[in-house]
Structure formats: structure tokens, C-alpha cells
Amino acid sequence: MTEPAKASRHQKVSAAARRMLETGESGRFEFKRDADAVSPGLLAALANWVAADPARDVAHLLVGVDEVEDKATGLVRGVPCGLSKGLDRAVARIQDLASKTRPIPVDAFIVEEGVAEQAPFVRVEIRPTMPPHFDDQGRRQTRQGRSTRALTDDELLSIYLDREAGSFAVRFRQTSEELQSAVGAVGNQVDQIAEAIEKNIADPIHRLTGTSVEAADAARSASSSAESAAASADSVEYEVGHVQQLVRDLHDVVEALQDDSLQNLAHRVLRLRRKVWWNFTVDTWEHTSKRADDLERRLRQLLTSDVSLDAARNSWEVRVWQDLLKDRNEQRTQRGTQKWWSSAIAEVASFMEEPAYAAPDLPDLRSALKEDLDHELDDPDSITSRFSALLGDE
């Protein structure tokens, strides 16, 4: 709970000020007749006097007050004498002097007393902010009765320690409050996490455990069925593969039958004749000699002859044209010269007159074997090896 705001201006002299005037000047109370008598060193000394004893909380400076001694008792008390330069200028000067105390300005709360009376004065409540305080000359002083003196080393050390202890206490309180707040937040989060674990992990695990037990029973029941099904699947897979192979073999047989059919053979003959004619044109179109024209006439006569209705003859003719095209591709430039075309046309013409398959080439195997038996048997390029490769499985 915040303290109520203190009054900084009184029309008449306040009760607190009257008690100070009656008490007289001491370590706690300092009287000055005029504001010009106040200095930064005095303000620093009053603040240090408060800081030197933790039981003290404030020192008071009364400006515009004169000291009067009672002749009967010898006691000194304060009597307001007013401010020669006015109340406002006195307040401004004190504020300026307070700002010149070091290391940071002291806390100076100024109260204007008896402003409606003939002799108004100023009461200043002085508190330390960062003790020990000093003036621009570096003097660290304190009050001793009605006078001032320098702070001793022990007093300086005590003030420093108290100041750091106070700073530590403030930081510790702040840290404690932050820690308490953080612990409270963590506590709430822990509760939320525990609830989330129960809801999102524990319950699903419990349900999963039950489901796993049921699944294990079902798996054991299905295991035997699975083994039987696996055996059946293997058998079916084998049968399917066997059937697929039969289908492929049947497809090959059908294609072979189609290739050997009369209609298909006739079509192949026509296609090969066109291919031969195209290759001849490619090889001889640049030639303008009479020989080239004669070759064209002879080849045209062969290629434009009727296609036989005999399947065996057509199969034979397919082989003839295939051999011719193969022989052409084996020429040096993969093109036939006029000489080659003349020889090829003559050979095909002779075949057309008396269709027949060429007799097999029978090399002199006996002589080759006698000459080098190991070479003929071991070398795949030998005459004997090449001939044996033609034997096949017949």
C-alpha cells in the first residue's frame, strides 16, 4: 500500500516544524539563517549522517531560522526569521545545491512552512540515495552534534557495505518474486502436462494394450490359416507362371505359323523387292552410262515378275532377297557398285529360272584336323569349330 502524499506547503508552521524549533539544533536538525549559508557539502554531510546508522531515516535542514539561547536555561532553540531573498528563490537555490552532491544527488524533499505568516521558512528532509555522498572537492563528511567532520575509514566501509547489502536485498527480493512467479507458472504447466499425458498418452496406451492382446489372439488364429494360404499361393504362383510360359510359347508358334502362311510370305516378298529396288536406286542414280540403264532394265524385269502362289517358292525367294541385301551391306562402303549389281542380278536371275536352295559348303575337315588337331578343336574360329556350330540339334 502506498504512503499518502506529504504536504509540501503549510500556511502556518506545522506541528513537526514546531517540535524541531523547540528541540534546537543537533545532529538530526540543522538551522541556517539564510539559503546562502547552505552548501553541497552540508547536504552531503546530513545524508551521510543518516546512512551511517540504519536506525536513522531522515535528517532535517531548516533554512530561514535563527538560533536563540535561553539565558535562564542556556538551551538553544530555533526562531523563524524569514528569508531575505524570498521563499521561491530559497527553494530554487536549495534544489540547485542538492543537484551538485555526488555521486548522485541526495534526496531533498522541500517543505515550505508558515507561508501565510510574517517569517516563512523552509524545512528540507534529506535522505541518502547512493552513500557515501560528497561535494565537488571530494569531501566525505558527516554530522557530529552541531558541527561536521570527515567520515572515518570504518564509517566509510560500513556505509559501503550497507549500501551494497541494500542493493543485494532489492535484487534478491526481485529475483524471489520472479522465481515465485515462475514456479507458479511451472506448477500450472506441470498440472497441464500431467493432464495432457494422461489424456493423450496414458489412455491411448491402455487402449492400445487391449487392442494388442486382441490382435495377438487373432494373429495366432490366423497364423495356421496364413501358412496354408502361403502354400496355396506358392502353388498358384507356380501354375500361373507355367501357364504364362505356355501362352508365350503358343504366341511364338502362332507368329511362326503366320510368318509361313501364303499371304504373309507373299507380302514379305513384295516388301523385300521394294527394298531391293530402293537400294539399287540409291547406289546407281548418279550413273548416266548405258550399263546403268541396262542394269535397271534387268532388275526391273526380275522385281516386277508375278509373285508365286506356292508357299515354298515364296519362302525361298525371301531368303534370296535377304541374302542379296546382306551381301550389299557387307561391301566396303555398304553400297553396291555396278559390277556387283550386275553379278547379283545375274545370280538371282539364274535362281529364278530354276529355284533351288544352295547346297551346303563342305570344307575339307579331314585335312584341317590332320594339320593341327588341337587348334581345330580348341579355337572357336577354326574351320572345324565353325562347321560343328552349324550342325545344331538336328
C-alpha positions in Angstrom: 0.0 0.0 0.0 1.5 3.4 -1.0 2.0 6.1 1.6 -0.2 9.2 1.4 1.4 12.2 -0.3 3.1 14.5 2.1 2.2 18.2 2.1 5.0 20.4 0.8 3.4 23.7 1.8 1.9 24.9 5.0 0.1 28.2 5.6 1.1 28.1 9.2 4.0 26.4 10.9 3.3 22.6 11.1 3.5 20.7 14.3 6.5 18.8 13.1 8.4 22.0 12.4 7.4 23.4 15.9 8.9 20.4 17.6 12.1 20.8 15.7 12.3 24.5 16.6 11.7 23.7 20.3 14.3 20.9 20.2 17.0 23.0 18.8 20.0 22.3 16.6 21.5 18.8 16.8 22.8 16.0 14.6 19.3 15.5 13.2 18.3 19.1 12.9 20.4 21.8 11.3 19.4 25.5 11.3 20.5 28.1 8.8 19.6 31.8 8.9 19.7 32.2 5.1 19.9 30.0 2.0 23.3 31.4 1.1 24.7 29.5 4.1 23.7 26.2 2.7 26.3 24.2 0.6 26.5 20.9 -1.2 29.0 19.7 1.5 26.4 20.4 4.2 23.7 18.4 2.3 26.1 15.6 1.7 27.1 15.5 5.4 23.5 15.3 6.5 22.8 12.5 4.1 25.9 10.6 5.3 24.8 11.0 8.9 21.6 9.2 8.0 23.4 6.5 6.1 25.9 5.8 8.9 23.1 4.4 11.2 20.5 2.0 9.8 18.1 3.2 12.6 18.1 6.7 11.1 15.8 7.5 8.2 16.0 11.3 7.6 17.8 14.5 8.6 16.2 17.9 8.6 17.6 21.3 7.5 15.6 24.4 8.4 16.5 27.5 6.4 15.3 30.9 7.5 15.6 30.0 11.2 17.8 31.8 13.7 19.3 30.2 16.8 18.2 31.9 20.1 19.7 30.9 23.5 17.5 31.0 26.6 19.5 32.9 29.2 17.8 31.3 32.0 18.3 27.7 30.9 21.1 28.0 28.4 19.1 26.0 25.9 19.2 26.9 22.2 16.0 26.8 20.1 15.1 27.9 16.7 13.1 31.1 15.8 11.9 31.8 12.3 13.5 34.9 10.9 12.2 34.8 7.3 14.1 34.6 4.0 15.8 37.8 2.8 15.6 36.9 -0.9 12.1 35.4 -0.7 10.7 31.9 -0.4 10.8 30.9 -4.1 14.5 31.9 -4.6 15.5 30.0 -1.5 13.7 26.8 -2.7 15.4 27.1 -6.1 18.8 27.5 -4.6 18.4 24.5 -2.3 17.3 22.4 -5.3 20.3 23.6 -7.2 22.7 22.8 -4.4 21.2 19.3 -3.9 21.9 18.6 -7.6 25.6 19.2 -7.1 26.0 16.5 -4.5 27.9 13.4 -5.6 27.9 10.6 -6.8 24.3 11.2 -7.4 22.1 14.0 -5.9 20.8 13.4 -2.4 17.0 13.1 -1.9 15.9 16.6 -0.8 12.2 17.0 -0.1 11.4 20.7 0.5 8.5 21.8 2.7 7.5 25.5 2.8 6.5 26.4 6.4 4.4 29.4 7.6 3.9 30.9 4.1 1.0 33.0 5.4 2.9 34.4 8.4 5.4 37.2 8.6 8.5 34.9 8.7 8.1 31.9 6.4 11.0 29.4 6.3 11.9 26.2 4.5 12.2 22.7 6.0 14.2 20.2 3.9 14.0 16.5 4.6 17.3 14.9 3.4 17.8 11.2 2.7 20.8 9.4 1.1 20.5 7.9 -2.3 23.9 6.4 -3.0 26.1 7.0 0.0 28.7 8.0 0.9 27.9 11.4 -0.6 30.5 14.1 -1.3 30.8 17.5 -2.8 32.8 18.6 -5.8 36.0 18.7 -3.7 35.5 15.0 -2.8 35.0 15.7 0.9 33.0 12.9 2.6 31.7 14.3 5.8 29.1 13.6 8.5 27.4 15.5 11.3 28.8 15.4 14.8 26.4 17.3 17.1 26.1 20.8 15.7 29.2 20.6 13.6 30.6 18.4 10.7 33.6 16.1 10.5 35.2 13.7 8.0 34.0 10.2 7.8 36.4 7.6 9.3 37.5 4.6 7.3 35.4 2.3 9.3 32.3 4.5 8.8 33.0 4.6 5.0 33.4 0.8 4.9 30.2 0.4 6.9 28.3 2.7 4.6 29.6 0.9 1.5 28.6 -2.5 2.9 25.2 -1.3 4.0 24.6 0.2 0.5 25.6 -3.0 -1.3 23.6 -5.0 1.2 20.6 -2.9 0.4 21.1 -3.3 -3.3 21.5 -7.0 -2.9 18.3 -7.2 -0.8 16.4 -5.3 -3.5 17.7 -7.6 -6.2 17.1 -10.7 -4.1 13.5 -9.6 -3.5 13.0 -9.1 -7.2 14.6 -12.4 -8.0 12.5 -14.1 -5.4 9.3 -12.6 -6.7 10.3 -13.6 -10.3 11.2 -17.1 -9.1 7.9 -17.4 -7.2 6.0 -16.3 -10.3 8.0 -18.7 -12.5 7.4 -21.6 -10.0 3.7 -20.8 -10.0 3.7 -20.8 -13.8 5.7 -24.0 -13.9 3.3 -25.6 -11.4 0.4 -24.8 -13.6 2.2 -26.1 -16.6 3.1 -29.3 -14.8 -0.6 -29.8 -14.0 -1.5 -29.2 -17.6 1.3 -31.5 -18.8 0.2 -34.3 -16.4 -3.4 -33.9 -17.6 -2.2 -34.0 -21.3 -0.1 -37.1 -20.6 -3.0 -38.8 -19.0 -5.3 -37.9 -21.9 -3.1 -38.2 -24.9 -0.6 -40.9 -23.9 -1.8 -43.0 -21.0 -5.3 -43.6 -22.2 -4.2 -44.4 -25.8 -1.5 -46.8 -24.4 -4.2 -48.5 -22.3 -6.4 -48.9 -25.3 -3.5 -50.0 -27.5 -2.6 -52.6 -24.9 -6.1 -54.1 -25.1 -6.1 -53.9 -28.8 -2.6 -55.6 -28.9 -3.9 -58.5 -26.8 -6.9 -59.0 -29.2 -4.6 -58.7 -32.2 -2.2 -61.3 -30.7 -5.1 -63.8 -30.3 -6.3 -63.0 -33.8 -2.7 -63.4 -35.1 -2.3 -66.8 -33.6 -5.7 -67.9 -35.0 -4.7 -66.5 -38.4 -1.2 -68.0 -38.4 -2.2 -71.5 -39.3 -4.5 -70.2 -42.0 -1.7 -67.9 -43.3 0.6 -70.9 -43.6 -2.0 -72.8 -45.6 -2.7 -69.8 -47.7 1.0 -69.2 -48.3 1.4 -72.8 -49.6 -1.6 -72.4 -51.8 -0.3 -69.1 -53.0 3.1 -70.7 -53.9 1.3 -73.4 -55.8 -0.9 -70.9 -57.6 2.1 -68.7 -58.5 3.9 -71.7 -60.0 0.8 -72.7 -62.0 0.4 -69.1 -63.2 4.0 -68.9 -64.3 3.7 -72.2 -66.1 0.6 -71.0 -67.9 2.2 -67.7 -68.8 5.2 -69.6 -70.4 2.8 -71.8 -72.3 1.0 -68.7 -73.6 4.3 -67.2 -74.7 5.3 -70.4 -76.5 1.9 -70.6 -78.1 2.3 -66.9 -79.2 5.7 -67.7 -80.8 4.2 -70.7 -82.6 1.3 -68.6 -83.9 3.7 -65.9 -85.1 5.8 -68.6 -86.8 2.7 -70.0 -88.5 1.7 -66.5 -89.6 5.1 -65.9 -91.0 4.9 -69.1 -93.0 1.4 -68.5 -94.2 1.0 -68.0 -98.0 -0.4 -64.5 -97.6 2.3 -63.4 -95.3 5.0 -64.9 -97.4 3.7 -63.0 -100.5 3.6 -59.8 -98.5 7.2 -60.3 -97.4 8.3 -61.0 -101.0 6.8 -57.7 -102.2 8.3 -55.8 -99.3 11.8 -57.2 -100.0 11.5 -56.5 -103.7 10.7 -52.8 -102.9 13.7 -52.6 -100.6 16.0 -54.1 -103.2 14.7 -51.6 -105.8 15.3 -48.7 -103.3 18.8 -49.8 -102.6 19.6 -50.2 -106.3 18.3 -46.6 -106.9 20.5 -45.2 -104.0 23.6 -46.9 -105.4 23.2 -46.0 -109.1 21.1 -42.8 -109.5 24.2 -40.7 -110.2 25.3 -43.0 -113.0 24.3 -42.0 -116.6 26.0 -44.8 -118.5 24.3 -47.3 -120.8 25.4 -50.0 -118.4 23.4 -48.4 -115.5 20.3 -48.3 -117.7 20.8 -51.9 -118.7 21.1 -52.9 -115.0 17.9 -51.0 -114.2 16.1 -52.9 -117.0 17.3 -56.3 -115.9 16.5 -55.7 -112.2 13.0 -54.2 -113.0 12.2 -57.3 -115.0 13.0 -59.5 -112.0 11.2 -57.4 -109.4 8.0 -56.9 -111.5 7.5 -60.6 -112.2 4.4 -62.2 -110.6 4.6 -63.5 -107.1 4.1 -67.2 -106.9 1.2 -68.8 -105.1 3.5 -71.6 -103.9 4.5 -71.0 -100.2 7.7 -72.9 -100.6 8.8 -70.8 -103.6 8.0 -67.6 -101.8 9.9 -68.7 -98.7 12.8 -69.5 -100.9 12.6 -66.1 -102.7 12.5 -64.3 -99.3 15.8 -66.0 -98.5 17.3 -65.0 -101.9 16.5 -61.2 -101.5 17.6 -61.3 -97.8 21.0 -62.8 -98.8 21.4 -60.1 -101.6 20.7 -57.3 -99.2 23.0 -58.8 -96.6 25.8 -59.1 -99.2 25.3 -55.5 -100.2 25.7 -54.2 -96.6 28.9 -56.2 -96.3 30.5 -54.2 -99.2 33.3 -51.8 -98.4 31.0 -48.7 -98.4 27.9 -50.6 -97.7 26.8 -49.8 -101.2 26.9 -52.0 -104.3 28.9 -51.0 -107.4 27.6 -51.5 -110.9 29.9 -54.6 -111.2 28.4 -56.0 -108.0 24.8 -55.3 -109.1 25.5 -56.9 -112.4 26.8 -60.1 -110.8 24.0 -60.1 -108.2 21.2 -59.7 -110.8 22.7 -62.5 -112.9 22.8 -64.8 -109.9 19.2 -64.0 -108.9 18.0 -64.5 -112.5 19.6 -67.9 -112.6 17.9 -68.8 -109.3 14.5 -67.6 -110.6 14.8 -69.9 -113.6 15.4 -73.0 -111.6 14.5 -72.3 -107.9 16.7 -74.3 -105.6 18.3 -73.9 -102.2 22.1 -73.7 -102.4 24.0 -76.9 -101.4 25.9 -76.8 -98.2 29.5 -75.7 -98.2 31.5 -78.8 -97.1 35.1 -77.8 -96.0 38.0 -80.2 -96.0 37.7 -81.1 -92.4 39.9 -84.2 -92.6 42.9 -82.2 -93.9 42.4 -79.5 -91.2 42.3 -82.0 -88.4 45.4 -83.8 -89.6 47.3 -80.5 -89.9 46.5 -79.2 -86.3 44.1 -81.2 -84.2 44.4 -79.0 -81.1 43.8 -75.8 -83.0 40.8 -77.2 -84.8 39.2 -78.5 -81.6 40.0 -75.6 -79.2 39.9 -72.5 -81.4 36.2 -71.3 -81.8 37.3 -69.6 -85.1 38.7 -72.8 -86.7 37.1 -74.4 -89.7 36.1 -77.4 -87.7 34.5 -75.3 -84.8 32.6 -73.1 -87.2 31.2 -76.1 -89.1 30.2 -78.0 -86.0 28.3 -74.9 -84.8 26.1 -75.3 -87.9 25.1 -78.8 -87.0 22.6 -77.6 -84.4 20.4 -80.1 -82.7 19.1 -82.0 -85.7 
